[in-house]
């Protein structure tokens, strides 16, 4: 039974929806973008992005494992879990590394849309404050703990959410089975 379920997980994903048109981008001050890039470098944007992706990935994998075990009623074999984790880590890491310069440039543009060059220069100066440096370093330990806290809290309420979704789907199907398409 678990093999059939795992095979279903490996099935190709449905096609992606058509891209949604985005509003035109506002022009940004190139000096602000340069300053934002310096700020991102100062704050180890690339390292933080990779650490955050790894944390999110682990939480996602834990959720997948729970779902696999719930649906199959069996323990997931450790060798499969190792392969799943490694495949997902490799893919995430390769994608982030390949796209990091684009991601960083887009992040700098976002900062430049929200802050002036002078604001960004000041933020960069503030980011060198010893307490903020310490906070960034400690966040490498605190961040994962906070993420796990949020994930576990949400996981505890999963049965309630599933019941709400089941009711919503049942109500929708019952309504449309009666031919009432005017919702």
CNS distance restraints for C-alpha pairs under 8 A (distance, minus, plus):
assign (resid   1 and name CA) (resid   5 and name CA) 6.45 0.50 0.50
assign (resid   1 and name CA) (resid  72 and name CA) 6.19 0.50 0.50
assign (resid   2 and name CA) (resid   6 and name CA) 6.04 0.50 0.50
assign (resid   2 and name CA) (resid  68 and name CA) 7.82 0.50 0.50
assign (resid   2 and name CA) (resid  72 and name CA) 5.23 0.50 0.50
assign (resid   2 and name CA) (resid  73 and name CA) 7.95 0.50 0.50
assign (resid   2 and name CA) (resid  74 and name CA) 6.77 0.50 0.50
assign (resid   2 and name CA) (resid  76 and name CA) 7.70 0.50 0.50
assign (resid   3 and name CA) (resid   7 and name CA) 6.06 0.50 0.50
assign (resid   4 and name CA) (resid   8 and name CA) 6.29 0.50 0.50
assign (resid   5 and name CA) (resid   9 and name CA) 6.44 0.50 0.50
assign (resid   5 and name CA) (resid  68 and name CA) 7.32 0.50 0.50
assign (resid   5 and name CA) (resid  71 and name CA) 7.77 0.50 0.50
assign (resid   5 and name CA) (resid  72 and name CA) 6.76 0.50 0.50
assign (resid   6 and name CA) (resid  10 and name CA) 6.39 0.50 0.50
assign (resid   6 and name CA) (resid  68 and name CA) 7.68 0.50 0.50
assign (resid   7 and name CA) (resid  11 and name CA) 6.46 0.50 0.50
assign (resid  26 and name CA) (resid 113 and name CA) 7.58 0.50 0.50
assign (resid  27 and name CA) (resid 113 and name CA) 7.97 0.50 0.50
assign (resid  28 and name CA) (resid  32 and name CA) 7.32 0.50 0.50
assign (resid  28 and name CA) (resid  33 and name CA) 7.25 0.50 0.50
assign (resid  28 and name CA) (resid 109 and name CA) 6.91 0.50 0.50
assign (resid  28 and name CA) (resid 112 and name CA) 6.07 0.50 0.50
assign (resid  28 and name CA) (resid 113 and name CA) 5.87 0.50 0.50
assign (resid  29 and name CA) (resid  33 and name CA) 6.40 0.50 0.50
assign (resid  29 and name CA) (resid 112 and name CA) 6.82 0.50 0.50
assign (resid  29 and name CA) (resid 116 and name CA) 7.90 0.50 0.50
assign (resid  29 and name CA) (resid 117 and name CA) 7.65 0.50 0.50
assign (resid  30 and name CA) (resid  34 and name CA) 6.23 0.50 0.50
assign (resid  31 and name CA) (resid  35 and name CA) 6.19 0.50 0.50
assign (resid  31 and name CA) (resid 117 and name CA) 6.05 0.50 0.50
assign (resid  32 and name CA) (resid  36 and name CA) 5.99 0.50 0.50
assign (resid  32 and name CA) (resid 112 and name CA) 5.12 0.50 0.50
assign (resid  32 and name CA) (resid 115 and name CA) 7.52 0.50 0.50
assign (resid  32 and name CA) (resid 116 and name CA) 5.86 0.50 0.50
assign (resid  32 and name CA) (resid 117 and name CA) 3.95 0.50 0.50
assign (resid  32 and name CA) (resid 118 and name CA) 7.72 0.50 0.50
assign (resid  32 and name CA) (resid 120 and name CA) 6.95 0.50 0.50
assign (resid  33 and name CA) (resid  37 and name CA) 6.17 0.50 0.50
assign (resid  33 and name CA) (resid 108 and name CA) 5.44 0.50 0.50
assign (resid  33 and name CA) (resid 109 and name CA) 5.70 0.50 0.50
assign (resid  33 and name CA) (resid 111 and name CA) 7.41 0.50 0.50
assign (resid  33 and name CA) (resid 112 and name CA) 5.24 0.50 0.50
assign (resid  33 and name CA) (resid 117 and name CA) 7.58 0.50 0.50
assign (resid  34 and name CA) (resid  38 and name CA) 6.41 0.50 0.50
assign (resid  34 and name CA) (resid 108 and name CA) 7.68 0.50 0.50
assign (resid  35 and name CA) (resid  39 and name CA) 6.26 0.50 0.50
assign (resid  35 and name CA) (resid 117 and name CA) 6.13 0.50 0.50
assign (resid  35 and name CA) (resid 120 and name CA) 5.97 0.50 0.50
assign (resid  35 and name CA) (resid 121 and name CA) 6.19 0.50 0.50
assign (resid  36 and name CA) (resid  40 and name CA) 6.10 0.50 0.50
assign (resid  36 and name CA) (resid 108 and name CA) 4.95 0.50 0.50
assign (resid  36 and name CA) (resid 109 and name CA) 7.63 0.50 0.50
assign (resid  36 and name CA) (resid 111 and name CA) 6.15 0.50 0.50
assign (resid  36 and name CA) (resid 112 and name CA) 6.41 0.50 0.50
assign (resid  36 and name CA) (resid 117 and name CA) 7.76 0.50 0.50
assign (resid  36 and name CA) (resid 120 and name CA) 6.02 0.50 0.50
assign (resid  37 and name CA) (resid  41 and name CA) 6.12 0.50 0.50
assign (resid  37 and name CA) (resid 104 and name CA) 7.45 0.50 0.50
assign (resid  37 and name CA) (resid 105 and name CA) 7.25 0.50 0.50
assign (resid  37 and name CA) (resid 108 and name CA) 5.45 0.50 0.50
assign (resid  38 and name CA) (resid  42 and name CA) 6.09 0.50 0.50
assign (resid  38 and name CA) (resid 124 and name CA) 7.52 0.50 0.50
assign (resid  39 and name CA) (resid  43 and name CA) 6.18 0.50 0.50
assign (resid  39 and name CA) (resid 120 and name CA) 7.07 0.50 0.50
assign (resid  39 and name CA) (resid 121 and name CA) 7.70 0.50 0.50
assign (resid  39 and name CA) (resid 123 and name CA) 7.37 0.50 0.50
assign (resid  39 and name CA) (resid 124 and name CA) 5.11 0.50 0.50
assign (resid  40 and name CA) (resid  44 and name CA) 6.14 0.50 0.50
assign (resid  40 and name CA) (resid  45 and name CA) 5.05 0.50 0.50
assign (resid  40 and name CA) (resid 104 and name CA) 7.69 0.50 0.50
assign (resid  40 and name CA) (resid 108 and name CA) 7.37 0.50 0.50
assign (resid  41 and name CA) (resid  45 and name CA) 5.99 0.50 0.50
assign (resid  41 and name CA) (resid  46 and name CA) 7.83 0.50 0.50
assign (resid  42 and name CA) (resid 124 and name CA) 7.18 0.50 0.50
assign (resid  42 and name CA) (resid 127 and name CA) 7.56 0.50 0.50
assign (resid  43 and name CA) (resid 127 and name CA) 7.34 0.50 0.50
assign (resid  43 and name CA) (resid 136 and name CA) 7.82 0.50 0.50
assign (resid  44 and name CA) (resid  48 and name CA) 6.12 0.50 0.50
assign (resid  45 and name CA) (resid  49 and name CA) 5.98 0.50 0.50
assign (resid  45 and name CA) (resid 104 and name CA) 7.49 0.50 0.50
assign (resid  46 and name CA) (resid  50 and name CA) 6.27 0.50 0.50
assign (resid  46 and name CA) (resid 100 and name CA) 7.06 0.50 0.50
assign (resid  46 and name CA) (resid 104 and name CA) 7.59 0.50 0.50
assign (resid  47 and name CA) (resid  51 and name CA) 6.11 0.50 0.50
assign (resid  48 and name CA) (resid  52 and name CA) 5.95 0.50 0.50
assign (resid  49 and name CA) (resid  53 and name CA) 6.06 0.50 0.50
assign (resid  50 and name CA) (resid  54 and name CA) 6.13 0.50 0.50
assign (resid  50 and name CA) (resid  93 and name CA) 7.26 0.50 0.50
assign (resid  50 and name CA) (resid  96 and name CA) 7.22 0.50 0.50
assign (resid  51 and name CA) (resid  55 and name CA) 6.25 0.50 0.50
assign (resid  52 and name CA) (resid  56 and name CA) 6.12 0.50 0.50
assign (resid  53 and name CA) (resid  57 and name CA) 5.91 0.50 0.50
assign (resid  53 and name CA) (resid  92 and name CA) 7.48 0.50 0.50
assign (resid  54 and name CA) (resid  58 and name CA) 6.21 0.50 0.50
assign (resid  54 and name CA) (resid  89 and name CA) 7.30 0.50 0.50
assign (resid  55 and name CA) (resid  59 and name CA) 6.35 0.50 0.50
assign (resid  55 and name CA) (resid 144 and name CA) 6.52 0.50 0.50
assign (resid  55 and name CA) (resid 147 and name CA) 7.69 0.50 0.50
assign (resid  56 and name CA) (resid  60 and name CA) 6.05 0.50 0.50
assign (resid  57 and name CA) (resid  61 and name CA) 6.01 0.50 0.50
assign (resid  57 and name CA) (resid  88 and name CA) 7.60 0.50 0.50
assign (resid  57 and name CA) (resid  89 and name CA) 7.46 0.50 0.50
assign (resid  58 and name CA) (resid  62 and name CA) 6.13 0.50 0.50
assign (resid  59 and name CA) (resid  63 and name CA) 6.30 0.50 0.50
assign (resid  59 and name CA) (resid 148 and name CA) 7.46 0.50 0.50
assign (resid  59 and name CA) (resid 151 and name CA) 7.04 0.50 0.50
assign (resid  60 and name CA) (resid  64 and name CA) 6.18 0.50 0.50
assign (resid  61 and name CA) (resid  65 and name CA) 6.09 0.50 0.50
assign (resid  61 and name CA) (resid  85 and name CA) 7.08 0.50 0.50
assign (resid  62 and name CA) (resid  66 and name CA) 6.24 0.50 0.50
assign (resid  63 and name CA) (resid  67 and name CA) 6.24 0.50 0.50
assign (resid  64 and name CA) (resid  68 and name CA) 6.07 0.50 0.50
assign (resid  65 and name CA) (resid  69 and name CA) 6.09 0.50 0.50
assign (resid  65 and name CA) (resid  76 and name CA) 7.18 0.50 0.50
assign (resid  66 and name CA) (resid  70 and name CA) 6.05 0.50 0.50
assign (resid  67 and name CA) (resid  71 and name CA) 6.04 0.50 0.50
assign (resid  68 and name CA) (resid  72 and name CA) 5.90 0.50 0.50
assign (resid  68 and name CA) (resid  73 and name CA) 7.97 0.50 0.50
assign (resid  68 and name CA) (resid  76 and name CA) 7.29 0.50 0.50
assign (resid  69 and name CA) (resid  73 and name CA) 5.29 0.50 0.50
assign (resid  69 and name CA) (resid  74 and name CA) 5.43 0.50 0.50
assign (resid  69 and name CA) (resid  75 and name CA) 5.77 0.50 0.50
assign (resid  69 and name CA) (resid  76 and name CA) 6.37 0.50 0.50
assign (resid  70 and name CA) (resid  74 and name CA) 7.64 0.50 0.50
assign (resid  76 and name CA) (resid  80 and name CA) 7.04 0.50 0.50
assign (resid  76 and name CA) (resid  81 and name CA) 6.92 0.50 0.50
assign (resid  77 and name CA) (resid  81 and name CA) 6.44 0.50 0.50
assign (resid  78 and name CA) (resid  82 and name CA) 6.16 0.50 0.50
assign (resid  79 and name CA) (resid  83 and name CA) 6.30 0.50 0.50
assign (resid  80 and name CA) (resid  84 and name CA) 6.02 0.50 0.50
assign (resid  81 and name CA) (resid  85 and name CA) 6.03 0.50 0.50
assign (resid  82 and name CA) (resid  86 and name CA) 6.10 0.50 0.50
assign (resid  83 and name CA) (resid  87 and name CA) 5.95 0.50 0.50
assign (resid  84 and name CA) (resid  88 and name CA) 6.15 0.50 0.50
assign (resid  85 and name CA) (resid  89 and name CA) 5.96 0.50 0.50
assign (resid  86 and name CA) (resid  90 and name CA) 5.88 0.50 0.50
assign (resid  87 and name CA) (resid  91 and name CA) 6.11 0.50 0.50
assign (resid  88 and name CA) (resid  92 and name CA) 6.02 0.50 0.50
assign (resid  89 and name CA) (resid  93 and name CA) 5.89 0.50 0.50
assign (resid  90 and name CA) (resid  94 and name CA) 5.94 0.50 0.50
assign (resid  91 and name CA) (resid  95 and name CA) 6.01 0.50 0.50
assign (resid  92 and name CA) (resid  96 and name CA) 6.05 0.50 0.50
assign (resid  93 and name CA) (resid  97 and name CA) 6.01 0.50 0.50
assign (resid  94 and name CA) (resid  98 and name CA) 5.97 0.50 0.50
assign (resid  95 and name CA) (resid  99 and name CA) 6.07 0.50 0.50
assign (resid  96 and name CA) (resid 100 and name CA) 5.39 0.50 0.50
assign (resid  99 and name CA) (resid 103 and name CA) 6.10 0.50 0.50
assign (resid 100 and name CA) (resid 104 and name CA) 5.88 0.50 0.50
assign (resid 101 and name CA) (resid 105 and name CA) 6.10 0.50 0.50
assign (resid 102 and name CA) (resid 106 and name CA) 6.11 0.50 0.50
assign (resid 103 and name CA) (resid 107 and name CA) 6.08 0.50 0.50
assign (resid 104 and name CA) (resid 108 and name CA) 6.13 0.50 0.50
assign (resid 105 and name CA) (resid 109 and name CA) 6.24 0.50 0.50
assign (resid 106 and name CA) (resid 110 and name CA) 6.27 0.50 0.50
assign (resid 107 and name CA) (resid 111 and name CA) 6.29 0.50 0.50
assign (resid 108 and name CA) (resid 112 and name CA) 6.07 0.50 0.50
assign (resid 109 and name CA) (resid 113 and name CA) 6.14 0.50 0.50
assign (resid 110 and name CA) (resid 114 and name CA) 6.50 0.50 0.50
assign (resid 111 and name CA) (resid 115 and name CA) 5.90 0.50 0.50
assign (resid 112 and name CA) (resid 116 and name CA) 6.32 0.50 0.50
assign (resid 112 and name CA) (resid 117 and name CA) 7.25 0.50 0.50
assign (resid 112 and name CA) (resid 120 and name CA) 7.95 0.50 0.50
assign (resid 115 and name CA) (resid 119 and name CA) 5.67 0.50 0.50
assign (resid 115 and name CA) (resid 120 and name CA) 6.25 0.50 0.50
assign (resid 116 and name CA) (resid 120 and name CA) 6.23 0.50 0.50
assign (resid 117 and name CA) (resid 121 and name CA) 6.13 0.50 0.50
assign (resid 118 and name CA) (resid 122 and name CA) 6.16 0.50 0.50
assign (resid 119 and name CA) (resid 123 and name CA) 6.13 0.50 0.50
assign (resid 120 and name CA) (resid 124 and name CA) 6.04 0.50 0.50
assign (resid 121 and name CA) (resid 125 and name CA) 6.22 0.50 0.50
assign (resid 122 and name CA) (resid 126 and name CA) 6.09 0.50 0.50
assign (resid 123 and name CA) (resid 127 and name CA) 5.98 0.50 0.50
assign (resid 124 and name CA) (resid 128 and name CA) 6.81 0.50 0.50
assign (resid 125 and name CA) (resid 129 and name CA) 7.37 0.50 0.50
assign (resid 126 and name CA) (resid 132 and name CA) 7.64 0.50 0.50
assign (resid 127 and name CA) (resid 132 and name CA) 5.83 0.50 0.50
assign (resid 127 and name CA) (resid 133 and name CA) 6.67 0.50 0.50
assign (resid 128 and name CA) (resid 132 and name CA) 6.76 0.50 0.50
assign (resid 128 and name CA) (resid 133 and name CA) 6.18 0.50 0.50
assign (resid 129 and name CA) (resid 133 and name CA) 6.17 0.50 0.50
assign (resid 130 and name CA) (resid 134 and name CA) 6.06 0.50 0.50
assign (resid 131 and name CA) (resid 135 and name CA) 6.04 0.50 0.50
assign (resid 132 and name CA) (resid 136 and name CA) 6.12 0.50 0.50
assign (resid 133 and name CA) (resid 137 and name CA) 6.30 0.50 0.50
assign (resid 134 and name CA) (resid 138 and name CA) 6.03 0.50 0.50
assign (resid 135 and name CA) (resid 139 and name CA) 5.88 0.50 0.50
assign (resid 136 and name CA) (resid 140 and name CA) 6.96 0.50 0.50
assign (resid 137 and name CA) (resid 141 and name CA) 7.82 0.50 0.50
assign (resid 138 and name CA) (resid 142 and name CA) 6.12 0.50 0.50
assign (resid 139 and name CA) (resid 143 and name CA) 5.03 0.50 0.50
assign (resid 140 and name CA) (resid 144 and name CA) 7.02 0.50 0.50
assign (resid 141 and name CA) (resid 145 and name CA) 6.82 0.50 0.50
assign (resid 142 and name CA) (resid 146 and name CA) 6.19 0.50 0.50
assign (resid 143 and name CA) (resid 147 and name CA) 6.11 0.50 0.50
assign (resid 144 and name CA) (resid 148 and name CA) 6.02 0.50 0.50
assign (resid 145 and name CA) (resid 149 and name CA) 6.10 0.50 0.50
assign (resid 146 and name CA) (resid 150 and name CA) 6.30 0.50 0.50
assign (resid 147 and name CA) (resid 151 and name CA) 6.15 0.50 0.50
assign (resid 148 and name CA) (resid 152 and name CA) 5.96 0.50 0.50
assign (resid 149 and name CA) (resid 153 and name CA) 6.10 0.50 0.50
assign (resid 150 and name CA) (resid 154 and name CA) 6.21 0.50 0.50
assign (resid 151 and name CA) (resid 155 and name CA) 6.04 0.50 0.50
assign (resid 152 and name CA) (resid 156 and name CA) 6.19 0.50 0.50
assign (resid 153 and name CA) (resid 157 and name CA) 6.85 0.50 0.50
assign (resid 154 and name CA) (resid 158 and name CA) 6.38 0.50 0.50
assign (resid 157 and name CA) (resid 161 and name CA) 6.47 0.50 0.50
assign (resid 158 and name CA) (resid 162 and name CA) 6.04 0.50 0.50
assign (resid 159 and name CA) (resid 163 and name CA) 6.13 0.50 0.50
assign (resid 160 and name CA) (resid 164 and name CA) 6.30 0.50 0.50
assign (resid 161 and name CA) (resid 165 and name CA) 6.18 0.50 0.50
assign (resid 162 and name CA) (resid 166 and name CA) 6.02 0.50 0.50
assign (resid 163 and name CA) (resid 167 and name CA) 6.16 0.50 0.50
assign (resid 164 and name CA) (resid 168 and name CA) 6.16 0.50 0.50
assign (resid 165 and name CA) (resid 169 and name CA) 6.09 0.50 0.50
assign (resid 166 and name CA) (resid 170 and name CA) 6.00 0.50 0.50
assign (resid 167 and name CA) (resid 171 and name CA) 5.95 0.50 0.50
assign (resid 168 and name CA) (resid 172 and name CA) 6.08 0.50 0.50
assign (resid 169 and name CA) (resid 173 and name CA) 6.04 0.50 0.50
assign (resid 170 and name CA) (resid 174 and name CA) 5.97 0.50 0.50
assign (resid 171 and name CA) (resid 175 and name CA) 6.00 0.50 0.50
assign (resid 172 and name CA) (resid 176 and name CA) 6.19 0.50 0.50
assign (resid 173 and name CA) (resid 177 and name CA) 5.87 0.50 0.50
assign (resid 174 and name CA) (resid 178 and name CA) 6.49 0.50 0.50
assign (resid 175 and name CA) (resid 179 and name CA) 6.97 0.50 0.50
assign (resid 175 and name CA) (resid 180 and name CA) 5.83 0.50 0.50
assign (resid 175 and name CA) (resid 181 and name CA) 7.74 0.50 0.50
assign (resid 176 and name CA) (resid 180 and name CA) 5.26 0.50 0.50
assign (resid 176 and name CA) (resid 181 and name CA) 5.94 0.50 0.50
